[in-house]
Amino acid sequence: MFYQNEKLALFVDGANLYSAARALGFDIDFKKLRAEFMRRGRLSRAFYYTTLLENEDYSPIRPLIDWLDYNGFTMVTKQAREFTDSAGRRKIKGSMDVELAVDAMEMAKHVDHIVLFSGNGDFKPLVAGLQRMGVRVSVVSTIRSNPQMISDDLRRQVDNFIELDDLKDVIGRPAREPRDDDMIET
């Protein structure tokens, strides 16, 4: 699947990877993830894409974004918009698909292999375009927890599908031991 001398770039669709890992019941250790792909080839760049809510003083994702930014990931963020639909429900709109696709096409001339952490079928044309440029493309997602986590069209297009659950022992964070103050007495 990987060759030691090939140049790699990682493209992490943050929301998609979070959903897939959560469905499998584990958290990603991004330091281990980066180290794993540095072991598999010559890692040129690791991109992480996510949206942030506008007008939000504190975001629960902010500590992760800051940590990734300081630890070898290229962070790509933009503001998501919050609105109320006609039924009065709170909705959030934000997608990083275009930014990821543009960055991947620009990186294609500098790498041999792109690893996309997403199961989003909208990326099928991107994968086909990268392949026409001579870049091998692997996708990391899951079918074990829920077959709908990855588009069948995307899975058929890529050169290699990596089941996220198979990486759990390599890139997963150890389960946190409950502390005494976590226990609730009844």
DAGIVEN-V742661 format. One line per field, one symbol per residue. ss: DSSP state (H for helix, E for strand, - for the rest). phi: phi as a letter, one per 40 degrees, with the letter a starting at -180 (. if undefined). psi: psi as a letter, one per 20 degrees, with the letter a starting at -180 (. if undefined). A space follows every 50 residues. Layout:
ss: ???
phi: ???
psi: ???
This chain:
ss: ------EEEEEEEHHHHHHHHHHH---E-HHHHHHHHHHH-EEEEEEEEE EEE--------HHHHHHHHH---EEEEEEEEEEE-----EEEE---HHHH HHHHHHHHHH--EEEEE---HHHHHHHHHHHH---EEEEEE-----HHH- -HHHHHH--EEEEHHHHHHHHE-------HHH----
phi: .bbdcccbbbbbcdcccdccccccgabcccccccccccccacccabbbba bbccgbcbbccddcdcccccbgbccbbaccbbabcccgccbbbaabdccc cccccccdcbbbabbbcabccccdccdccccccgccbbbbabbccadccb cccccccccabbcdcccdccbccccccccdcccbcb
psi: gqphiqpqppoonggggggggghikrqpohghgghghhhiaoogqoqppq qqpqkogppiighggggghiljqopoqrpqpprpahjjqpqpppqjgggg gggghhihiirhppopnqjoiiighggggghhjjpqpqpoaqighohihp phgghhhrhppophhiighgjqqqpppprhihppq.
